[in-house]
Amino acid sequence: MILLLNAHKKIFPEKLNLYCFSENRKSSKTSYAQIRLASYPGPNCAFEFFIASCPTVSNPDYFGLTSPRTDIYVELNYDLPVRENYPVLMCYPPMVYESRWQQIIFAIEIYQYYGTDMQIQYINSAMTEIVDLLKIYEKKGFIKTENFAFVDFDDKTVSKIGINPMLELNSRNQPLALTDCLMKYRESAEFIIIADVDDILFPERKPFYNEFSFWSKVYSNFSAFMYYRSYAKIEVAETFEEFSFEKTIKSLKKIDVLDFGKTVYKTKNVEAAWIHWPPFKNRTTATVPPNKGRMLHVQVKNSTLYMVSEYLK
Protein backbone atom coordinates (compact mmCIF):
# COMPACT_ATOMS: atom_id res chain seq x y z
CA MET A 1 0.00 0.00 0.00
CA ILE A 2 1.32 3.43 -0.96
CA LEU A 3 0.22 6.51 0.98
CA LEU A 4 0.76 10.07 -0.27
CA LEU A 5 0.69 12.58 2.56
CA ASN A 6 1.59 16.08 3.65
CA ALA A 7 3.36 16.67 6.95
CA HIS A 8 5.48 19.30 8.67
CA LYS A 9 8.97 19.39 7.21
CA LYS A 10 10.56 19.06 10.67
CA ILE A 11 9.19 15.59 11.32
CA PHE A 12 11.70 12.76 11.48
CA PRO A 13 10.19 9.93 9.39
CA GLU A 14 12.56 7.36 10.89
CA LYS A 15 11.30 8.26 14.39
CA LEU A 16 7.61 8.48 13.52
CA ASN A 17 6.00 5.29 14.81
CA LEU A 18 3.13 4.87 12.37
CA TYR A 19 1.71 1.42 11.67
CA CYS A 20 -0.59 0.08 8.98
CA PHE A 21 -3.22 -2.54 9.71
CA SER A 22 -4.91 -4.52 6.94
CA GLU A 23 -7.19 -7.52 6.88
CA ASN A 24 -9.26 -9.68 4.60
CA ARG A 25 -11.52 -12.64 5.30
CA LYS A 26 -8.58 -14.99 5.81
CA SER A 27 -5.88 -13.00 7.59
CA SER A 28 -4.67 -9.70 9.00
CA LYS A 29 -1.34 -7.90 9.01
CA THR A 30 0.29 -5.07 10.96
CA SER A 31 3.31 -3.44 9.34
CA TYR A 32 5.57 -0.49 9.96
CA ALA A 33 4.98 2.50 7.65
CA GLN A 34 8.21 3.42 5.89
CA ILE A 35 8.06 7.18 5.30
CA ARG A 36 10.37 9.24 3.11
CA LEU A 37 10.48 12.70 1.57
CA ALA A 38 8.97 12.54 -1.91
CA SER A 39 9.84 15.85 -3.58
CA TYR A 40 12.22 18.77 -3.63
CA PRO A 41 11.86 20.72 -0.36
CA GLY A 42 10.18 24.09 -0.69
CA PRO A 43 12.64 26.46 1.05
CA ASN A 44 9.87 28.77 2.31
CA CYS A 45 7.24 26.11 3.03
CA ALA A 46 6.59 24.55 6.44
CA PHE A 47 4.88 21.45 5.03
CA GLU A 48 6.27 18.91 2.57
CA PHE A 49 5.11 15.92 0.53
CA PHE A 50 5.98 12.44 1.82
CA ILE A 51 5.43 8.88 0.60
CA ALA A 52 4.69 6.05 3.02
CA SER A 53 4.74 2.40 2.01
CA CYS A 54 3.23 -0.53 3.94
CA PRO A 55 3.10 -4.27 3.22
CA THR A 56 -0.51 -5.49 3.46
CA VAL A 57 -2.57 -8.65 3.08
CA SER A 58 -3.76 -9.45 -0.43
CA ASN A 59 -6.90 -7.59 -1.50
CA PRO A 60 -7.59 -6.00 1.90
CA ASP A 61 -11.19 -5.42 2.95
CA TYR A 62 -9.98 -3.02 5.62
CA PHE A 63 -6.97 -0.70 5.78
CA GLY A 64 -6.14 1.70 8.59
CA LEU A 65 -3.40 3.49 10.50
CA THR A 66 -2.50 3.30 14.15
CA SER A 67 0.32 4.11 16.56
CA PRO A 68 1.84 2.45 19.64
CA ARG A 69 0.55 5.44 21.63
CA THR A 70 -3.10 4.55 21.03
CA ASP A 71 -5.41 1.60 20.48
CA ILE A 72 -7.47 3.57 17.96
CA TYR A 73 -7.40 2.64 14.28
CA VAL A 74 -8.19 5.25 11.63
CA GLU A 75 -9.71 3.59 8.58
CA LEU A 76 -8.62 4.91 5.19
CA ASN A 77 -10.33 4.36 1.88
CA TYR A 78 -7.93 3.62 -0.95
CA ASP A 79 -7.90 3.67 -4.76
CA LEU A 80 -6.98 0.75 -6.94
CA PRO A 81 -4.67 1.36 -9.92
CA VAL A 82 -6.37 1.99 -13.24
CA ARG A 83 -5.84 -0.94 -15.61
CA GLU A 84 -7.48 0.38 -18.77
CA ASN A 85 -4.97 0.56 -21.60
CA TYR A 86 -3.73 4.12 -22.20
CA PRO A 87 -0.21 3.76 -23.69
CA VAL A 88 0.34 7.56 -23.73
CA LEU A 89 -1.25 9.52 -20.91
CA MET A 90 -1.15 13.19 -19.93
CA CYS A 91 -1.19 14.40 -16.30
CA TYR A 92 -1.92 18.09 -15.70
CA PRO A 93 -1.26 19.91 -12.38
CA PRO A 94 -4.36 20.87 -10.35
CA MET A 95 -6.42 23.75 -11.66
CA VAL A 96 -6.58 26.56 -9.08
CA TYR A 97 -8.98 29.44 -9.79
CA GLU A 98 -8.62 28.38 -13.41
CA SER A 99 -9.88 30.80 -16.07
CA ARG A 100 -7.70 30.01 -19.15
CA TRP A 101 -10.41 28.34 -21.23
CA GLN A 102 -8.71 29.19 -24.54
CA GLN A 103 -5.49 27.43 -23.53
CA ILE A 104 -7.42 24.45 -22.15
CA ILE A 105 -9.17 23.95 -25.50
CA PHE A 106 -5.89 24.44 -27.37
CA ALA A 107 -4.03 21.91 -25.20
CA ILE A 108 -6.71 19.20 -25.14
CA GLU A 109 -7.22 19.35 -28.90
CA ILE A 110 -3.49 19.33 -29.75
CA TYR A 111 -2.65 16.48 -27.38
CA GLN A 112 -5.62 14.47 -28.64
CA TYR A 113 -4.59 15.06 -32.27
CA TYR A 114 -1.06 13.81 -31.69
CA GLY A 115 -2.20 10.61 -30.04
CA THR A 116 -2.58 11.07 -26.29
CA ASP A 117 -4.83 8.19 -25.27
CA MET A 118 -6.14 9.95 -22.16
CA GLN A 119 -5.64 13.31 -20.45
CA ILE A 120 -6.13 13.64 -16.69
CA GLN A 121 -7.28 17.03 -15.42
CA TYR A 122 -7.00 17.58 -11.66
CA ILE A 123 -9.39 20.26 -10.43
CA ASN A 124 -9.09 22.25 -7.24
CA SER A 125 -11.14 25.24 -8.38
CA ALA A 126 -12.16 26.66 -11.75
CA MET A 127 -14.77 28.82 -13.46
CA THR A 128 -18.13 27.08 -13.85
CA GLU A 129 -17.85 27.44 -17.62
CA ILE A 130 -14.51 25.60 -17.59
CA VAL A 131 -15.94 22.74 -15.54
CA ASP A 132 -18.80 22.52 -18.04
CA LEU A 133 -16.27 22.51 -20.89
CA LEU A 134 -14.31 19.68 -19.28
CA LYS A 135 -17.51 17.64 -18.93
CA ILE A 136 -17.99 17.89 -22.70
CA TYR A 137 -14.47 16.61 -23.34
CA GLU A 138 -15.00 13.89 -20.73
CA LYS A 139 -18.11 12.65 -22.58
CA LYS A 140 -16.06 12.55 -25.79
CA GLY A 141 -13.50 10.32 -24.05
CA PHE A 142 -10.62 12.80 -24.40
CA ILE A 143 -10.11 13.44 -20.68
CA LYS A 144 -10.91 12.30 -17.16
CA THR A 145 -11.28 14.72 -14.27
CA GLU A 146 -10.05 14.21 -10.72
CA ASN A 147 -11.24 16.41 -7.86
CA PHE A 148 -8.28 17.59 -5.79
CA ALA A 149 -9.12 18.59 -2.25
CA PHE A 150 -8.37 21.89 -0.57
CA VAL A 151 -8.87 21.59 3.19
CA ASP A 152 -10.45 24.79 4.50
CA PHE A 153 -9.11 25.00 8.06
CA ASP A 154 -11.25 27.22 10.29
CA ASP A 155 -9.79 30.16 12.20
CA LYS A 156 -9.88 28.28 15.51
CA THR A 157 -7.79 25.42 14.15
CA VAL A 158 -5.32 27.77 12.47
CA SER A 159 -4.95 29.73 15.71
CA LYS A 160 -4.40 26.54 17.69
CA ILE A 161 -1.63 25.11 15.48
CA GLY A 162 -0.15 28.49 14.57
CA ILE A 163 -0.20 28.13 10.76
CA ASN A 164 -2.57 27.26 7.95
CA PRO A 165 -1.11 24.04 6.47
CA MET A 166 -2.78 24.61 3.09
CA LEU A 167 -0.81 27.84 2.70
CA GLU A 168 2.44 26.07 3.56
CA LEU A 169 2.41 23.52 0.72
CA ASN A 170 4.97 23.66 -2.06
CA SER A 171 3.50 24.87 -5.37
CA ARG A 172 -0.12 24.41 -4.20
CA ASN A 173 0.62 20.74 -3.53
CA GLN A 174 1.47 19.99 -7.16
CA PRO A 175 4.03 17.27 -6.36
CA LEU A 176 1.42 15.22 -4.48
CA ALA A 177 -1.19 15.61 -7.23
CA LEU A 178 1.23 14.70 -10.01
CA THR A 179 2.52 11.68 -8.11
CA ASP A 180 -1.07 10.61 -7.43
CA CYS A 181 -1.69 10.67 -11.18
CA LEU A 182 1.52 8.73 -11.84
CA MET A 183 0.71 6.10 -9.21
CA LYS A 184 -2.89 5.70 -10.33
CA TYR A 185 -2.06 5.24 -14.02
CA ARG A 186 1.41 3.70 -14.06
CA GLU A 187 0.01 0.21 -14.75
CA SER A 188 -2.22 1.63 -17.47
CA ALA A 189 0.30 3.78 -19.35
CA GLU A 190 3.74 3.19 -20.78
CA PHE A 191 4.52 6.89 -21.07
CA ILE A 192 3.12 9.79 -19.03
CA ILE A 193 3.56 13.41 -20.09
CA ILE A 194 3.60 15.83 -17.15
CA ALA A 195 3.19 19.46 -18.10
CA ASP A 196 1.04 22.55 -17.56
CA VAL A 197 -1.96 23.36 -19.69
CA ASP A 198 0.08 26.01 -21.50
CA ASP A 199 2.91 23.59 -22.40
CA ILE A 200 2.35 22.08 -25.84
CA LEU A 201 4.57 19.34 -27.26
CA PHE A 202 4.76 19.12 -31.05
CA PRO A 203 6.41 15.75 -31.81
CA GLU A 204 8.89 15.12 -34.61
CA ARG A 205 7.31 11.70 -35.12
CA LYS A 206 3.60 11.02 -35.11
CA PRO A 207 1.80 9.81 -33.10
CA PHE A 208 3.27 10.44 -29.65
CA TYR A 209 3.75 6.72 -29.05
CA ASN A 210 6.17 6.48 -31.96
CA GLU A 211 8.01 9.57 -30.74
CA PHE A 212 8.36 8.32 -27.19
CA SER A 213 9.22 4.76 -28.21
CA PHE A 214 12.07 6.14 -30.31
CA TRP A 215 13.57 8.12 -27.43
CA SER A 216 12.91 5.27 -25.02
CA LYS A 217 15.18 3.06 -27.13
CA VAL A 218 17.82 5.78 -27.47
CA TYR A 219 17.79 6.37 -23.71
CA SER A 220 16.99 2.80 -22.68
CA ASN A 221 18.55 3.08 -19.21
CA PHE A 222 16.89 6.39 -18.34
CA SER A 223 13.73 6.88 -16.30
CA ALA A 224 12.48 9.90 -18.26
CA PHE A 225 13.34 12.29 -21.04
CA MET A 226 12.90 16.04 -20.96
CA TYR A 227 11.98 18.39 -23.81
CA TYR A 228 13.27 21.95 -23.68
CA ARG A 229 10.64 24.68 -23.90
CA SER A 230 10.51 27.87 -25.90
CA TYR A 231 8.04 30.70 -25.40
CA ALA A 232 5.25 31.13 -27.91
CA LYS A 233 2.03 33.11 -28.19
CA ILE A 234 -1.34 32.70 -29.80
CA GLU A 235 -4.07 35.20 -30.60
CA VAL A 236 -7.37 34.14 -29.05
CA ALA A 237 -10.96 35.32 -29.00
CA GLU A 238 -12.49 36.63 -25.81
CA THR A 239 -15.76 34.68 -26.10
CA PHE A 240 -16.75 31.11 -26.92
CA GLU A 241 -18.87 32.32 -29.82
CA GLU A 242 -15.91 34.06 -31.46
CA PHE A 243 -13.33 31.34 -30.76
CA SER A 244 -11.87 29.57 -33.79
CA PHE A 245 -9.34 26.79 -33.34
CA GLU A 246 -8.15 27.22 -36.93
CA LYS A 247 -7.47 30.95 -36.46
CA THR A 248 -5.85 30.28 -33.10
CA ILE A 249 -3.33 27.73 -34.37
CA LYS A 250 -2.55 29.82 -37.45
CA SER A 251 -1.64 32.74 -35.16
CA LEU A 252 1.03 30.71 -33.30
CA LYS A 253 4.41 32.45 -33.12
CA LYS A 254 7.48 31.16 -31.27
CA ILE A 255 11.02 32.08 -30.37
CA ASP A 256 14.08 29.83 -30.25
CA VAL A 257 15.40 30.86 -26.82
CA LEU A 258 15.43 27.76 -24.60
CA ASP A 259 13.89 27.52 -21.13
CA PHE A 260 13.52 24.82 -18.47
CA GLY A 261 11.72 21.88 -19.99
CA LYS A 262 8.98 19.42 -19.11
CA THR A 263 9.27 15.66 -19.02
CA VAL A 264 7.87 12.40 -20.36
CA TYR A 265 8.05 9.63 -17.76
CA LYS A 266 8.70 5.95 -18.44
CA THR A 267 6.26 4.59 -15.89
CA LYS A 268 8.11 1.36 -15.11
CA ASN A 269 11.17 3.31 -13.92
CA VAL A 270 9.83 6.15 -11.73
CA GLU A 271 8.12 6.37 -8.35
CA ALA A 272 7.33 10.07 -7.96
CA ALA A 273 6.65 13.08 -10.16
CA TRP A 274 7.47 16.77 -10.24
CA ILE A 275 6.45 19.48 -12.70
CA HIS A 276 9.83 19.64 -14.50
CA TRP A 277 11.50 16.24 -14.01
CA PRO A 278 11.46 13.28 -11.59
CA PRO A 279 12.43 14.31 -8.05
CA PHE A 280 14.32 11.04 -7.51
CA LYS A 281 17.17 9.68 -9.61
CA ASN A 282 17.18 12.85 -11.69
CA ARG A 283 20.57 11.88 -13.10
CA THR A 284 18.66 9.29 -15.13
CA THR A 285 16.58 11.95 -16.90
CA ALA A 286 17.79 12.39 -20.46
CA THR A 287 17.38 15.62 -22.43
CA VAL A 288 16.08 15.51 -25.99
CA PRO A 289 18.25 17.69 -28.26
CA PRO A 290 16.33 20.93 -28.93
CA ASN A 291 16.60 20.49 -32.70
CA LYS A 292 14.92 17.07 -32.38
CA GLY A 293 11.86 18.05 -30.36
CA ARG A 294 10.62 20.87 -28.20
CA MET A 295 7.68 22.06 -26.14
CA LEU A 296 6.14 25.46 -26.61
CA HIS A 297 5.19 27.51 -23.55
CA VAL A 298 2.12 29.08 -25.13
CA GLN A 299 0.95 32.43 -23.74
CA VAL A 300 -2.18 34.47 -24.42
CA LYS A 301 -2.27 37.37 -21.95
CA ASN A 302 -0.47 40.57 -22.88
CA SER A 303 1.09 40.77 -19.41
CA THR A 304 2.90 37.45 -19.98
CA LEU A 305 4.01 38.02 -23.55
CA TYR A 306 7.00 40.24 -22.87
CA MET A 307 9.57 37.51 -23.65
CA VAL A 308 7.96 36.58 -26.96
CA SER A 309 7.20 40.16 -27.95
CA GLU A 310 10.76 41.34 -27.32
CA TYR A 311 12.29 38.60 -29.47
CA LEU A 312 9.75 38.99 -32.28
CA LYS A 313 10.51 42.67 -32.79
N, C-alpha and C positions, 0 to 999 in steps of 0.2 A: 504494500500500500504506500502510495506517495502522497504526502501532504504538502501543500503550498501555503505558507503562512507569513504574516507580518509580525515582527516583534521588535522591541527596543534594541538598538544596536549594541548596547552595553551588556546584553545577556552573554553568558558563557555557555554555549550549546553543550560542551562536554560536561558541564556541571548541572545542567538542567535535567532533573529526574522526571522524565515524561514517558509514560508507558502506554502501549497500544493493546487493547483487548479485542479479540475477534472470536466469533464462534459460528458454527453451522450445526446441523442436526446431529452430526457425529462427533464433533470435537470442539475444543476451544484452545486458544493460545494467547499468552501474554508475552509481549516482546518489548525490548527497549527501543525507543524512538531515537534514531541517529539523525541529528540535526546539524546542518551546515549552511553557511552563507551561500546564497544562490545568485548573487549579482554583484556588480561593481558598487561599492559603498557610495552613497550620496554624501559628500563632505559636509553639507549643511542640513542634513536630515537626521532626525532622532530615531526614526524607525527604518528597518531594512527588510528585505525579502529573504526568507529562509526556506529550505527544503528539508522535510523530515521523511525518512523511510522506515517502514516497519514490516517485518515478516508477518504474515497472517495465515489463517487456515484457508483452504481452497473455497472459493465462492462463499464468502462469509454472509450470513444472514444478519449479523450484528457487528458493528465496528464502533469502538469508542476509545476515549482517552482517560487516563487516570494518573495518579501520582502516589508515591509512598506516603505522602502527608495526609491523604484522605482515602476514604472508602467509597467515594462517589465516582461514578463513571458518567462521562459526558458522551452521549451517542452522537455520531456524525454520519450524515448521509454522504454517499460518495457516488461519483460518476464512473461508468465503465468506459473504456476506450471505444472510439468509433471505429467500426470495421468495414464500413462501406468503402469501395475502391475509388480513391481520388488521387491518382498518381502525382499530380501537381496541385498544390493547395496554397492559398494565400491567407496569411494572418495579419489583420490590421490591429493597431493599438486601439484602446478604448476611445470612443467618441466622448468628448467632454464639452458641453455647451456647443455642440456641432452645428454649424450653419453653412458649410461650404457645399451646397447641393450640386453646384456645377462641377466641382472637382470629383465629387462622389460618382456622378454619372460618367464622367470622363474615365475615371479609374476602372470602374466596374466593367464598362463596355470594352475598353482596351484589353484588360486582363482576360476577359471572356473570349475576345477575338483571337488572342494569341494562345489559347489553349489551357487556361487555368480551369481545372475540373471543379473546384469549389472555392469560394471566397468567404472567409469568416469575419464578420463585422461585430466587434465587441461594442456595446453601447452602455455608457454611463448616463449621458444626458444629451439630448439633441432636439432640434426644432421638430414640432409635430409633423410638419410637411416632409421632413427628412425620414422620420420613422415610417410614414406612409409610403414614401418612395422605396425604402428598403423592403417593405412588405411586398411590393410589386415585383421587385427583383427576386425575392425569396420564392414567390409563387412560380416564377419562371425557372427556378432551379439554379440560378446564378450564384446565390449567396445563402448563407445561414447566419442568423443573428444570435448573439449571446448577451444576455443582460449581465452587466458587471457592476457589482454592488458598491455603493458609497454609503458608509455607515455615518448617520447623522447623530453624533454625540451631543447630548443636551448640555446646557451650561453647567448644571450641577456636576455632571461627570467630568467635564473638562476642568472645572475648578478643583475637583478632588484629586485628579491625577496630575494637574499642572500643565498639561498640553493637550492639544487636539490631535490624536494620532493620524487622522486623515489628512491633516495639513503637514505632516512630517514624513510623508512617503515620497520616495524618489520618483520623479517624473510621473506623478499622478498614478503611481503603482503600475506603470507599464510593464516592468520586468515580470511581475507576477502574472499579469494578463497574457502576455506573449508566451510565457512558459506553460500556462494553462492550455493555450491553444496547441502548442507543440506536443504536450503530453497527451492531450485528448485525441489528436489526429496522427500521431507518429506511426501507429500501426495501419493507418488508412492510406497515408501518403508516402511517397518515396522522396519527394522534394517539397519543402515548404519555403515560400517567399515571405519574408518579414519586412514590411515597409509601411510608411505612412500613406494616407490616401492621396497625397500630392506627389508621390514617388512613382514614376511610370517607367517600366522596363520595356524597351523595344529590342527584341532578340535578333541576333544575326541569323539564327536558324529557326524555322517555324516547324511545328508549334514549340511551346516552351519545353515540352518533354525531350524533344530532340536536342534543343540547346543545352539543357541541364545534363542530359546523358553524356553529351560530348565532353563538357567540362568535368563531369564526374569521373570519366575515364582518364582525362589528362591529369587531374588531381585526385588520383584514386586513394591516396592515403590521408586525404584531408577531410575534415568534418563539415566544411562549408566553403563556399566561394563568394567573394564580395565583388559587386559591380560599383565602380566609381559613379558619382553623380555629377551632373552639370545643371546649372540653373536654366530654366526655360519659362516662357510665359505664353498664355493663350488669351484670346479675346473672348469674353463670354457675355451672354445676354443677362439682364437683370431679372427676368421673369421666365416662368416655365413656358408660357405661350410663345415667347420670342426665341427660346433656346433652340439652336440647331447644332447637332453633333457634327455635321459636315462642315459648317462654317467654323466651328470651334477648332477642329483638328487642322483645318487649312490655315488657321491663324497662328499655329505653333511656331515659335522662334526660340532658338537655343544658342548658348555660348559654349565654348570649348574649355573654359577654365574648370578644373577638377575640384571636387569637394569630397568630404567624407562619404563613403558609400553605404549601401544597404546590401543585405546578404541573403543568399539562398542556402538553406540548411539541408544536409543529407540526414534524414531522420534517424537512420540506424546508428549514427555516430555522435549524436549530441544529446545532452540531458537538460539543458536550460537555454533560454533565449534572451536576447537583448535587442534593442532597436537597431544597432549598427552591425554587431557581429556577436558570436557566442561568447558569453562571459567566462566560460571555462575552456581551457585548451585552445586559447585564441591563436597560438602559434600554428595550429593546424587549419587556420582559415586562409585559403588561397585568394589571390586578387586577380581578377580577370583583366588582361591588358585593356586599357581604355579604347584602343582602336579596334578591339574585338567585341565590344559590348559595353553598354553604359545605360544607367538610369537617368531620367530627366526629373529634376525637382521643379515641378510645374507650378507656377504662381499665377494668381489672377488679380489680387488686390494691388492697387497702385502703391500702397505703402510698403509692399514687400518686393517690388520690382526693381529696386535701385541697382542691384547687381546686374541684372539682365539689361536694363536700360542703359547703364553706363557703357557696357561693352558693345552694345548694338549701335551706338552713336557713330 
